[in-house]
């Protein structure tokens, strides 16, 4: 699990991914590995080279192996303060995803240069009470 200070969020960059046929890597928002919090589930058919941002101050990675394996992944992370102005088409695993928990702000679609079949997904949720 990666935990940032409570006022910050986590951005995880996946640089390389080499999974064997039945192995997987799942990334979850928060501290629990449940279906509602899963951001992405990666298998041998998936590529690396994207970033995932958390909705809370923590992110959980689950590396599932079916036995002895040569599966590997390389990732880095950093903490960031949530910004009131957010580009909705920033990197995500399948198209683009952005998770926003700010109490207010402005959205922009960025520079307007889009790849074919690009899907931008915005999830806006209220911050959890502490």
N, C-alpha and C positions, 0 to 999 in steps of 0.2 A: 504494500500500500504506500502511496505517496501522499503526504499531508502537508499542506501549506498553512501559514498562519490563518486564523479564522476570517480575516478581512480580505484574503486573497484567493485566487483560483489557480488551478494547475493546467498547464498546456503540455501535453506529451507528444513528442515528435518520434514517429517510427521510421527509422532510417533503413533498416534491412529486416527481412523476414524470410526464413527458409524453414518451412514446416514440412514434416513427413505426412503421409497420406491421412492418418487418423488423429494427428495432433492438432491443437488449436490454441489460440490466444484470444481471450475475451477482455474487454476493457469496460469498467463500470464507473459510473458517477457515484461518489460516496464510498461508504465503508463496507457495503454488503454486496455479495454476488447474487443478486436476484434479477429476474428477467426484466422488471420494470426499470431498473437502473443500468441495464446493459446498453452501452453506446455502440459497440461493434463486437462481432464475433468473427475472427479470422481463421481461415483454414489454409491448406496447401495451395488452393486455387487463387488466393488473394495476393495482392502486391503491397509493398511498403511505399514509403514516400509521402506520408500525410501527417497532419497534426490533429489531435483531439483535445478539446478544451472541456474542463469540468464545469459543472453547475454549482458545485459546492467547493469547500476547501480541500477535498480529498478525492482520490481516484484509486481504484483497485484494479490490479492486473491479475488475471488467472491464466496460467500457462498449463494446459492439460495435455498429458502425455499418456499413451497407451502402453508404455513399457520402455525398455532401453531404446534410445533414439539419438539421432544427430540433429534434431530440430534446434534452431537458434533464432534469436531476434536481437536487434540492437536498437535501443531507444534512449532518448534523453528527455529531460523535463525541465521546466522552469516555472516560477510562480509569477503571477501578474495581478495587478489591481483591475477590477472590472471597470470598463470605460463606458461613459454614457453615450458615446457615439460608436456604433458597431457596424462594420462591413459584413453584410449577411452572406457574402459569397467567399468567405475565407475557407482554407483547406479543411476537408473532412474525408472520411474513408470512401464513401460512394456518392460522388457529387460533392455537395457542400453542406455542412451543418454548422449551426451556431446556437449556443445555449446562452440565454440571457436571463439574469436574475436581478439586474439593477432595478431600483425603484422608479426610475424615469430615464429617458434618453431619446436618442434619435437614431433611426436605421438608415443606412444607405446601401445601394446595390453595388457600390464600388465604381470601377472605371468603365463598366459597360462592355468589356471585351470578354465574351463567353465562349467556352468550348461547345462543340456539338453535344446535344443530349445532356446538358448541365442541369441538375436539379439543385436548387437552393432551399434548404430547410431551416426554418427559424422556430425555436422552441422558447417561448417566453413564460417564465414561471415566477411566482412570488417566492422571495427568500424564506427559508424556514425560520420559525421563531426560536430565539435562544434564551 
